[in-house]
Structure formats: C-alpha cells, structure tokens
Amino acid sequence: MRSPKRMVATLLAFAMLSVGGVATAAPANAAVAYCNSININDSAFARPAYNSVSLNCYMHQYKQSGSGVRRLQEALTFCYRQDIAWDGVFGPATAAALANAQRAEGIPADGKYGPQTRDSMRWNLFNGNVSYCPS
C-alpha cells in the first residue's frame, strides 16, 4: 500500500495536469509596469520606478513619458555622455542613447529599459546643485 504522503502528491499532480498544467510565477526581477515616477528612497540615485515604489518597471520607445523617463535621460547624459533632451519622452533619441549605454555595460543593446538595464547602468548622484556620475 502507498503512503498517505505519496497518495496526496500523486493526486495533486494529477489535478494540476488535468486543469492545464502547473502555474508558474514570474521571475522576481521581472518588470511589472511602465516607469511612471522616480523612487527617491533608492539612496541618492533616484532611479525610475512604478508609482514611486517598485523599481521593477520598464520603458521603451513611444510607450512612455514622465519623470521616470526624464530621470533615465539625466543618467544617460551625465554617466554616458549622451547628448539628448530631458523632455521626459522616450523617443528615438532616448532609445539610441540607451542602446549606447547598454553596449558600454556589455548587455544586449535593444534600447529598452528593464531590470537588467537598471541593474547594469551607472546612475548620477545629486549633491546640492551639482550632479555627477560616480565611476
């Protein structure tokens, strides 16, 4: 006779397969929403965020505007010497500048902002009226 634990495990496996498989969770670093704000609690770096809370957000060309995009544009200007406007609109110039930064960091250069880019980028710090990029 099978043990009760083994029987329960078998029944659970059968139930999951009969309803279409096993549900899986998204990776912990998966981007969940557009960056529509900045996270000022993220030390002095103030990186783009979703609703000023979650850093797990994304941006890409023609899909985003606001303070999160502007913050990205500032970092691209100060830390990667990209000559782009700080207009808060993720357009072709921002996408191209971001792709340049991605190449500089050795990650896929797709011109889209997400968790891998966020974690690989250098972010400028603010000290009074001066902004600089730590090396």
C-alpha positions in Angstrom: 0.0 0.0 0.0 1.2 3.5 -0.8 2.0 6.0 1.9 -0.6 8.8 2.5 2.0 11.5 1.5 2.7 9.7 -1.8 -1.0 9.4 -2.5 -1.6 13.1 -1.8 1.3 14.0 -4.0 0.0 11.8 -6.8 -3.5 13.3 -6.5 -2.1 16.9 -6.6 0.0 16.1 -9.6 -3.0 14.6 -11.5 -5.2 17.6 -10.5 -2.7 20.1 -11.8 -2.2 18.2 -15.1 -5.9 17.9 -15.6 -6.5 21.7 -15.3 -3.9 22.6 -17.9 -0.5 22.3 -16.2 1.4 23.9 -13.4 1.2 27.6 -12.9 4.5 29.4 -12.6 5.3 32.7 -11.1 7.1 35.5 -12.9 10.8 35.9 -12.1 11.5 38.1 -9.1 13.3 40.6 -11.3 10.6 40.8 -14.0 9.4 44.2 -14.9 5.7 44.7 -14.0 4.6 48.1 -15.3 5.8 51.3 -17.0 8.1 53.5 -15.1 5.9 56.5 -14.4 7.7 58.0 -11.5 11.0 58.0 -9.6 12.0 56.3 -6.4 13.5 58.9 -4.1 14.0 56.3 -1.4 16.5 54.4 -3.6 19.5 56.1 -1.9 20.8 59.2 -3.7 20.4 57.7 -7.1 16.6 58.3 -7.5 16.0 55.7 -10.2 12.9 55.3 -12.4 10.1 53.5 -10.6 6.4 52.4 -10.9 4.3 54.7 -8.7 7.4 55.8 -6.9 7.7 52.4 -5.1 8.7 49.5 -7.4 11.9 49.6 -9.3 10.7 46.7 -11.4 9.4 48.7 -14.3 10.1 49.1 -18.0 10.2 51.8 -20.7 10.6 51.6 -24.4 10.2 53.8 -27.4 6.8 55.5 -28.0 5.3 53.9 -24.9 6.4 56.1 -22.0 6.7 59.7 -20.8 7.1 61.3 -17.5 9.5 61.7 -14.6 10.8 58.2 -14.9 11.9 58.8 -18.5 13.4 62.2 -17.5 15.4 60.5 -14.8 16.8 58.0 -17.3 17.6 60.8 -19.7 19.6 62.6 -17.0 21.6 59.5 -16.2 22.3 58.9 -19.9 23.6 62.5 -20.2 25.7 62.5 -17.0 27.0 59.0 -16.9 27.2 58.1 -20.6 27.8 61.5 -22.2 24.7 61.1 -24.4 23.5 64.4 -25.9 19.8 64.1 -25.5 17.0 66.4 -24.3 15.5 65.9 -20.8 12.0 66.2 -22.1 10.5 63.2 -20.4 9.5 61.5 -23.6 11.0 58.1 -24.6 11.5 58.7 -28.3 14.1 57.6 -30.8 16.9 59.7 -29.4 16.4 58.2 -25.9 16.3 54.7 -27.3 19.5 55.2 -29.2 21.2 56.8 -26.2 20.1 53.9 -24.0 21.4 51.3 -26.6 24.8 53.1 -26.4 24.8 52.8 -22.6 23.8 49.1 -22.8 26.7 48.4 -25.2 29.0 50.2 -22.8 27.8 48.0 -20.0 28.1 44.8 -22.1 24.5 43.9 -22.1 22.1 43.4 -25.1 21.6 46.7 -26.8 17.9 46.7 -27.5 17.2 50.4 -26.5 14.6 49.2 -23.9 14.8 49.8 -20.2 14.0 47.0 -17.8 15.6 45.2 -14.8 18.8 44.1 -16.5 19.5 47.6 -17.8 18.5 49.2 -14.4 20.9 46.9 -12.5 23.8 47.4 -15.1 23.6 51.2 -15.5 25.5 53.8 -13.7 23.3 56.5 -12.1 24.3 60.0 -11.4 24.2 61.4 -7.9 23.0 64.8 -6.8 25.0 66.9 -4.4 23.3 70.2 -3.9 23.1 71.9 -7.3 25.8 69.6 -8.8 25.1 66.3 -10.4 27.9 63.8 -11.0 28.4 60.2 -12.0 30.4 58.0 -9.7 32.9 55.8 -11.5 
